[in-house]
Structure formats: C-alpha cells, structure tokens
Amino acid sequence: MGFGYQRVQKPLVAGFRPLARVYSTHTSAPSARLGILMMNMGGPRTLDDVKPFLQNIFLDRDIIKLPAQRLLGQFIVNRRVNKVKDQYRQIGGGSPIEKWTRIQGEGMVDILNRSSPKTGPHSYYVGFRYTEPSISEALESMLQDGIDHVIAFTQYQQYSGSTTGSNLNELYRVQKRLDPQSRLQWSFIDRWGCHPKLIRAFADRVEDQVKRLTEDVRQTTPIIFSAHSLPLNVVDRGDPYVSEVGGTVAYVVDELRRRGISNPYRLTWQSAVGPLRWLGPQTESAIEAYANIGYTSLVMVPIAFTSDHIETLFELDIEYGEVAEKAGVVQYLRAEALNDHPPFIDALASIVKEHIDSGFATSPQLLLPDPGTESEQTVLTRKWIRSQTKERLATSQH
C-alpha cells in the first residue's frame, strides 16, 4: 500500500459510470402506486461535475450560511475546485454514491414486495440535492408513472436542517412547481439513526475491524466514530444533528458491549471547510492526539455515512490514513461503509414497512421547529409537511 500501517482495502468503485444519463430514476413498472424517494446529497459522476456540485453546495444557505453568499461561495468554489477534483481522481474519478443508492433501493423494494405484497409493487426513485439524478427528475418520473403516494425517505439517518432539511426545502419547491394541483400525496421518514437493525449493521462493521487488530491491542485500541461536522451557528440554533449522532454512537457501543467488545471510544467530526467555526474535535486532530500519547492502533467508524463516497474513500482512508502513518499509527483500520451489507438493506426495508404499517405517520420531531431563528423557507416547508399530515388524517377518517 505504500504506507507502514494497515487499513481496509477497498475496490475503486468510485469509477462506476452509471447509465442514469439515459435511463430514468425509477425501477418498477408504471402501474406501481407507492413510490419511495431516496433523498441524499449526491456526488459528482465525473470530474467535470465537480465544479457545479461545489457551486450547488456553497450557494445553499441551508447547508452553510455565508456573508455575501454568492460572492464568497463562488470564491471558495474557485479556490477548492482543483483540489477536490484531484481527490475524486484518487478514488476513481467520481462518487460511487449513486451506485450504492441504486443497489440499496433495488434490495429494499425486493424485500418490501415480499414482506408487504398488499402495498406493492413498490418503486424506488433517487433524488439528489446537488447532483443528478435530481429531485426534479425523480418527481417527473413519479408523475409519469402514476404514483399516488410518495414516501420521502431521507438517506441521512441523523436529521439536520443542513442535510435532510435542505432536501425537504428543495422537495417543497419542486413539488410546488411540478405538481401544483398536489396530485401526489406525501409522507416522510426524516430520521432513523437509532433503528435496531441499523445499529446491528454498524456493529457488524465495527466488530469485523476489531477482530483484525493484533491480539496485544485488540481490547485497548480506541474506536473513533467520525461524523460530518457542522458550522457552530447551525448547532447554536438548536439543530438536533449532534444529539442524534451521539444517540447512534451510544446504541452502537451498547450493542458492541453485548458482543463482548469493550474498547474505549470517542466521537469526532470531519470535513470542515470555509471561514466559519465548525464543531470539534476534528477527526484529524484526534488521530494525532492519540498517536502522540502512545496509541499505535485506531479503528475509524464513519457513523454518519451509510455509503462510501469522498468522505470515506478519500478523507478517512487516504488523507487521514497518511496523517495516522506520519504520527506513528501502525494499525489504522476503517470500518467498511454499510453499502450493500445485507442486514443494512433489510434495515431500510423494515424502516419503510414500519412507516407504512403506522399509517404513514409523521415524526413529531419533524414538526417541531428549532428554538433558534429558522429561515422563511424552512417555515413554509414545515407548513406543507403539516398540511400533508392533516390531509392524510382527514382521508383516513372517511
């Protein structure tokens, strides 16, 4: 590998070149009436897509709020684009997130068609916030297919206004533009970071790496759970992401304890960019700090990511791997992303089935605003979500 440490070998799946430029974002027959919209950030398919991807991110005030957003956002993009292109080049030339989302969607609807035949056949649709296939493309496909009810299923398991909230805001805008008569009825799965099957899937991945440690450090190696950081102004607003990531970590650690794994652990934060102050401690700093006090082995866990993309394949594997090697870490292991792990696919199907069985219930958490000031768009989106809930209740009473 060129380094004096161990880390998980991954195939360079980031070079995947999907056919989605010519096929639609759906996978089932047009007769299907229930659609599942799998929402996520997305990622550039090719190096040419990197710049528009970054532009979409840095112009979105839901994810990062900057003074003179258009000017400063574009300035940051221009400074970062070549560096980010090189990072994607090192993981195969593009993001594998669409590939993994489609594999997950296929497996999920296959299980649902067998476990819940009365509500099937089920169709999944991919709608990304910053890249193709977009939420607009997905909605157009659903309208063409004659879908009646759509489950907006966020693929961010822990809720943040910067991630799921931004997707829902875009969904509201697209829905108003493409479906002004509200032909589609909507329900929402907005967070699922503590679902028992998800917890067990994460624990599987962590356990696999702990078992790879040499026996002399197997019980003492720190487990570092790493999640995408947030600007502190978002945290101060009362965004629930930090507590929800902590909840996932607590449940995973509890499951590991039941399996006899009692390693110490910490939660750290990665991927801070731009001039704002971000949530810490930063993952890179934590790696150096533990190496400096004598730890020569670490197990890294991407706890806020379920699919491989640049934050796992480049940042955790390559960038932080080099930091670890320079600091003297000999065994640097990264828990595999959940990707196509069968228990994870089963978890996705179970989450959707439980939502269907609940009568498409809306989480009370989704209807509760942050205590700090929210954007006007977020307020409008929540009113729309609330109206969908009331409409569904009125329909069920007739």
N, C-alpha and C positions, 0 to 999 in steps of 0.2 A: 504493500500500500504506500510505501514511501515514508511512513511515519513509524516511530517506535512505540506505538500504542495499538490497542485493539479497539475496533469499532465495528458495528454491524455492516456487513456488505449488502448493498442494495443494487438491484439492476437499474440501469439508467432508463427507467420507464418514462422519464420526463421528455424523451424524444418522441413519444407517442404522437402520431399525426391522425386525429380523428377525421371521419368523413362528415362531420357535422356541418361543414360548409355547404353540403349538398343534400343532407337529409335533415328531416325536421327534428324537433326536440322531444317528440313523443315516441312511444314504443308499442302501443297496443292498437287494436282495431278501433276505427272511428265510432263504433257502436258503444264504446265504454262511456259510462255516465259519471263516474267518480274519478277525478284526477288528483294526483299528488304532485305539488310543485316543490321541488327540492331546491331551496334557495341557498346561495353561498356567495362569497366574494368573487370567485373565479380566478383565472390566471391566464397570462398570455400564451396562446398556442404556439407562436413563433417569436423570433427576436424582433420582427417588425411590429409586433403587437405590444411590445414593452412600453413604448412611449405613451400611446393612448391609454394603456392600463394605468400607468402612473398619473397621467393627467386626470383621469376619472376619479382616482383616489384623492389626490391633493386638491381637487376642486369641490369635493363633497364635505360640506360643513358638519355633517353628522359624524364623520369619522375623525376629522381634525379641523378645528376652527382656528383660522389664522387671520391676523390683521391684513387688510387688502388682499383677500383670499386669491383672487385671480392673478394678481401680480406676483405675490410671494409664492403661491402654489406653483405657478409656472416656472419661477426661478429655481425652486427646489427640484422640480422635474428635470430641468435642463442640466442642473449640476449632477443629478444622480443617474440619468438615463444610461450613460455608457457603462457605469459601474454595475448597474442592475442587469444590463444586457450580458455583461461578462459572467455574472453569477448564473443567469439562466443558461448561458453557453456551457458552463461547467456541469450542469445537471442534465444536459442533453438537448438544449435548445428551446425548451418551452416547459410549461407547467403540466404535470400529469393529473391535475385535479378534475378535469372533465372526464378523463378516462375512468378514474376511480368512482366519480359520482354516477356515471352510467352503469358501471359494474354493480355498484350498491343498489341503484334503482332497479335494475333487472332482477337481482336476487330478492329484493324486498317485495316486488309485485308478484314474483313467482310464489313466495311463501304466502302472501295475502290471498292469492287466488285459490290456494289450497285450504288455508285456515279460515277464510271468510268468504266462501263462494257466493253467499247471498248478496254481498255488496259489490261483487265483481262483475265482469273482469275489471281489474284495476290498471290504470295507466300512470306512469310517472313522466314528469316533464322537468327539464333542467332550466333554471333561470338564474343567471349570474348577475351580480350587481355592476361589475366593472368591465366585463368582457363578454364576448359571445360564448354560448347562446344566451341572449339577454332575457330579462323578464318579459320584455315586449314580444320577443319571438315565441316564448312559451305561451303567453296569453293568446296570441293569434292562433297558435296551434290548437289550444283548448277550445276556442270558439269555433274553429273549423271542424273539430272532431265532435261537436255536440255535447261536450261535457256540461253537466248541470251543477255539480258541486265540486269545489276545489279545496283541498287541504293544503294550506300554505305551511310547509314543513321546513323550518329553518335547519340548516346543517351545522349551525353554530350551537353546540349543546348547552353552552352557558350564555345567557342573554346579556347583551349590551346594546345601548342605544346607538353605538357606533357600528355595530355589525347587523344583528337582526333588526334593530330599529331602523337603520338606513335602508335595508332591504324592504321592510314594510312600507316605509315612506315612498320608495320608488314604486312598489306594487300599487299603492293608493293612486299615485299619479298616472300610472299606465292603465289601471282599471278605469279611471275616470275618462281617459282619452279613447280607449279601445272598446269599452263596454259601458257607454253612458246610460244605457237602459237597465243596467245591472242584471243582465240575464244570468250571469254566474253567481251562485251563492258561495260564500267563503266561510271557512273555519280555519283555526290557527293552532299549530303546535310550535310554541315560541321558546321552549327550554326543556331540556331533558337530561341535564348533567348528572343527576343522581339516580337515574333509572337503574334498577338492579342488574339488568343484562348488560348495560353499558359498563357498569362498574366491574363486572366479572371479565368482560372483554379486555378492559385496560389492565386488570390484574394479571390476566394471562400473559400479556406482552411484557409486563414488568418481571414476572416470575421467570420467563424464558431467559432474560438477561442476567438476573441474579444467579441463576444456575450456571451461567457461563463464567462467572467470576472464579478465580482460583480459590481453593479452599481456605487459604490463610486470611483472605479478606472478605469472604462471602457474607459474613454476618455483620461486618462493620462498615462496609462501603456505603457512603451516602447515596440516597436516591434523590435526584434533583428533578422535581416536577417543574417544567418550564411552560409558561403561557405567554401569549402575546400581550405586551404591555399596553397601557392606556395613558393618554395625557392626564395629568393630575387635575386639570379643570373639569374633565369628564367625571373623574372619581369624586371630586368635591361636590358635584351636582347631585350625587346620590345614586349614580349608576350602579346596578346590582351585580355587575360582572365580577368584581373582586370577591365578593362573598360567595358567589355561585361557583367560581373556580375553586375557592377554598373548600366548598362543600364536596365537590367532586374528589378532590385530593383526600379529604377526610374519609370518605366512603371507600376509596381505593385502598388506602392504608389499612382500614379496618378489615377489608377482605384479605389483604396480604397477611395481616396478623393471624387470621383464621387459617391461612395456609402455612403458618409457621415461619413467615418472613418478618423479622423484627428490626430490619435496618433503620438507622436514623434517616430523616428526610427533611427537605425544605422545599418551599415554593418560591420560584424566582420568575423574572419577567424579561422577555426578549423583544427585539425588533423595534426599539425606539428610534425615531427619525425626526429631523426638523428641529426648530429652535425652542420648542416648548419643553417644560419639565414633565418627565414621564414617571410612571410608577416604578419603584425599585423594590428590592435589589435587582440589578441587571444580572442575567444569567452568566454573561461573560465574566463579570467581576466575581461572582460566586465561585466559578471554576478556579480562577486564580487564587482566591482567598483560601479555598480548601486545599489546593495544592501547596500553598505557602505554609500551611500548618501541618503538612506531612501526609495528607491523603494522596495515594498513588492510584486510586481507582474511583470511578464515578459511574453511576447508572443514570442516564438522562431520559426523561419521560416527557414527550410532547402532550401535555394533558389537556390543552385547549384545541388541539388539532386531531381530527379523525382520519384525514387523508394526507398522504405525502404531497408536499409542494415545496416552495423555495425555503420556507422557514425550517423545514425538517432536513431536506436533502442538501441544501447549501449551508444555511446558518448553523444548525445544530451539528450536522455531520462534518462539513468541511471547515467553515470558519472557526467555530468553537472547538472543533477537533484539533485544529492547529494551535489554538490557544492552550488547550489541555496538554498537548505534546510538548510545547515550549516550557510549560510550567512544571513538567515532570510527571504528568499523569501517564501511567503505563497501560492501565486498562480503562479505556474510555468507551463505554457501551451505550448505545441508544436503543431504547425500546422501539420496536417497529410500530409505525402508524397502523391503525386498525384496518384501513384499506379494504381488502376482501376477506378478512378474518370471518369465518362462518358465524361464530357467536355474535359478532357485531352486526352482520346482515340480519340475523334473527332478531336482534335488539331493535333495529329500525322497523321491521315488520310488526313487532309486538307493540311498539310505541304508537304506530298508526292504527293498529287494530283496537288498542285500548281507547284511542281517541274516537274511533267510530262507535265502539260499544258504549261510550259515555254519552252518546247523542251529540257528538261534535262539540263538546264543552269547551268554553274559552277559559284559559287560566286567569284567576283573579289577579295574579301578578301583572299580566299584560295590561289590565285595565287601570292599574294604579300608577299615577304619574310619579316621576322623581320629585323629591322635595325641593330641588333647586329649579331654576328657570329653564323651561323647555322651549324648543323652537315652535314657531307657529305651525310649521308643517307637522311636527310630531303631535301637536294637539288635534289637528284636523284628522290625521291618520287614526288616532285613538277613537275619535268620534265615529269614524267609519267602521272600525272594528266593533265598537259597541253596538252600532246600528245593525251589523250583521248578526250579532248575538241576539238582539231583540227580535229581529225578523225570523230567525230560526226558531226561537221560543214561540212566537205567535203562530208560525206554520204548524208546529208540533201540537198545538192546542186545538187545532181544527180537525 
